[in-house]
Amino acid sequence: RKPDCTNKELMRPRLFYVSNSKNIEVSGVTFKNAKFWTTHYYRCSNLNIHDCHIVSETIGGVKGPSTDAIDLDNCRDVTIRRVRMDVNDDGVAVKGGKGPWADDPVKCPGNGPTVNVLIEDCDFGSGCHSCLTFGSECPAATNVTMRNCRVERAGNVLNLKMRADTPQHYHGIRVSNVTGLCHTVLNVRAWNQFFD
């Protein structure tokens, strides 16, 4: 509806949203044509996503913007296995908050790190801007592994969006045995979508 829309526009709902939950299993589901992030998990633990297909089609030449397949926002103990992601933005986006005090639990109590994530035996289609992304809204992430995955002409395998107004602490990020074609294996750059 608005070709110049941004992620701040509230009229773009997530297709599937789970918050403040534990012991979650999502399996055997096809998520299709979200208007914004496809699946968003906020402050969840013991999350198992497997044997799903997440797709965002290009309709009439128009791609849905910011249709991330899986957004992990301040989550811990996550397994993503045998998921096919054909979306128009990030496959798995690791999040947890933004802004100058994003890593301060007193000033920003809803923010937090994403910890202990395993992504394996997944397929990333040609529309994926990046298979695994940290940044834009991620103050901290620890122990994230992506292994034994296939990439079909995706943009980046690993993307670090370094946001100037947000502290970012990443530790134990591992990518191994990823096969296929991509534009860039590791992309690190300043992220300035909403500011210069």
C-alpha positions in Angstrom: 0.0 0.0 0.0 2.8 2.4 0.8 5.9 1.8 -1.4 8.1 3.8 1.0 7.0 1.9 4.1 9.4 1.2 6.9 9.7 -1.3 9.7 8.1 1.3 12.0 4.7 1.0 10.2 2.3 -0.7 12.6 -0.1 -1.7 9.8 2.3 -4.6 8.9 1.6 -7.5 11.3 3.7 -10.5 12.0 2.2 -13.7 10.7 3.1 -15.7 13.9 4.1 -14.2 17.2 5.0 -16.1 20.5 6.2 -14.2 23.6 7.2 -15.0 27.1 6.8 -18.7 26.6 8.8 -21.9 27.2 8.9 -25.5 25.9 7.6 -24.5 22.4 7.4 -26.9 19.4 6.6 -25.7 15.9 6.6 -28.4 13.3 5.0 -29.4 10.0 3.7 -25.9 9.2 3.9 -23.8 6.1 4.0 -20.1 6.7 3.2 -18.1 3.6 3.2 -14.5 2.5 3.7 -12.5 5.7 3.3 -8.7 5.5 6.2 -8.3 7.9 8.4 -10.7 9.9 7.0 -14.2 9.3 7.6 -15.8 12.7 8.7 -13.8 15.8 9.7 -15.3 19.1 10.2 -12.9 22.0 11.6 -13.9 25.4 11.1 -17.6 24.7 13.2 -20.6 25.9 13.4 -24.2 24.9 12.1 -23.5 21.4 12.2 -26.2 18.8 11.3 -25.3 15.2 11.5 -28.2 12.7 10.2 -29.5 9.4 8.6 -26.3 8.3 8.5 -24.2 5.1 8.5 -20.4 5.3 7.8 -18.6 2.0 7.2 -15.1 0.9 6.3 -14.9 -2.8 7.0 -12.1 -5.2 3.5 -11.1 -6.4 3.1 -9.0 -9.5 6.8 -8.1 -9.3 6.5 -6.8 -5.7 8.4 -8.4 -2.9 7.1 -8.1 0.6 9.7 -6.1 2.6 11.2 -7.4 5.9 9.6 -10.8 5.6 12.3 -12.4 7.8 11.6 -16.2 8.2 12.5 -16.6 11.9 13.2 -13.7 14.3 14.7 -14.7 17.7 14.3 -11.8 20.1 15.9 -12.3 23.5 15.5 -16.1 23.3 17.5 -19.0 24.7 18.0 -22.7 24.0 16.6 -22.8 20.4 16.9 -25.5 17.8 16.0 -24.8 14.1 16.2 -28.0 12.1 15.0 -29.0 8.5 13.4 -25.7 7.8 13.2 -24.3 4.2 13.3 -20.5 4.1 12.2 -18.7 0.9 11.7 -15.2 2.0 12.6 -11.7 0.9 14.8 -10.7 3.8 16.7 -12.6 6.5 16.4 -16.3 7.1 17.2 -16.3 10.8 17.5 -12.9 12.4 18.9 -12.7 15.9 17.5 -9.8 17.9 17.2 -8.5 21.5 16.8 -4.8 21.6 18.2 -1.5 20.2 19.4 1.9 21.4 22.2 3.2 23.5 21.1 1.4 26.6 20.0 -1.8 24.9 22.4 -3.9 27.0 21.3 -2.3 30.3 18.7 -4.5 32.1 17.7 -1.6 34.4 17.0 1.0 31.7 15.7 -1.6 29.1 14.2 -4.5 31.1 12.6 -6.1 28.0 15.9 -6.4 26.1 18.3 -9.2 26.5 20.8 -11.6 24.7 19.9 -14.5 22.5 21.8 -17.5 23.8 22.4 -21.2 22.7 20.9 -21.4 19.2 21.5 -24.3 16.8 20.5 -24.0 13.1 21.1 -27.2 11.2 20.1 -29.0 8.0 18.2 -26.0 6.7 17.7 -24.7 3.2 17.9 -21.0 2.3 16.3 -20.0 -1.0 17.4 -17.3 -3.5 15.3 -14.6 -2.0 17.1 -14.6 1.3 19.0 -11.4 1.8 21.0 -13.2 4.5 20.8 -16.7 5.9 21.9 -15.7 9.5 21.8 -12.0 10.6 22.9 -10.3 13.8 22.3 -6.6 14.3 20.0 -3.8 13.6 18.3 -4.9 16.9 20.7 -7.1 18.7 22.8 -6.0 21.7 24.1 -9.5 22.5 24.3 -13.0 21.2 26.3 -16.0 22.5 26.8 -19.6 21.3 25.0 -19.5 17.9 25.8 -22.3 15.5 24.7 -22.8 11.9 25.8 -26.0 10.3 25.1 -28.5 7.6 22.9 -26.1 5.6 22.3 -25.4 1.9 22.2 -22.0 0.3 20.6 -21.4 -3.1 21.9 -18.1 -4.4 21.3 -16.2 -1.2 22.8 -12.8 -0.5 25.0 -13.4 2.6 25.5 -16.5 4.6 26.4 -14.5 7.8 25.5 -10.8 8.1 26.6 -8.5 10.9 24.6 -5.2 10.8 26.7 -2.9 13.0 24.3 -0.3 14.4 26.1 2.9 15.6 23.6 3.7 18.4 23.5 0.2 19.9 26.2 -1.7 21.8 26.7 -5.1 20.2 28.5 -8.1 21.9 28.7 -11.3 19.9 30.5 -14.4 21.2 30.8 -18.0 20.0 29.2 -17.6 16.5 30.0 -20.6 14.4 29.2 -21.4 10.8 30.3 -24.7 9.3 29.6 -27.1 6.4 27.4 -24.7 4.4 27.2 -25.6 0.7 25.7 -23.8 -2.3 25.9 -20.4 -3.9 25.8 -17.0 -2.3 26.9 -13.5 -3.0 29.0 -13.1 0.2 30.0 -15.5 3.0 30.6 -12.9 5.7 29.2 -9.4 5.4 30.0 -6.8 8.1 28.9 -3.2 7.6 27.4 -0.2 9.3 23.6 -0.4 9.4 21.9 3.0 8.9 18.4 2.4 7.6 16.7 5.0 9.8 19.6 7.4 10.5 22.8 8.6 8.9 
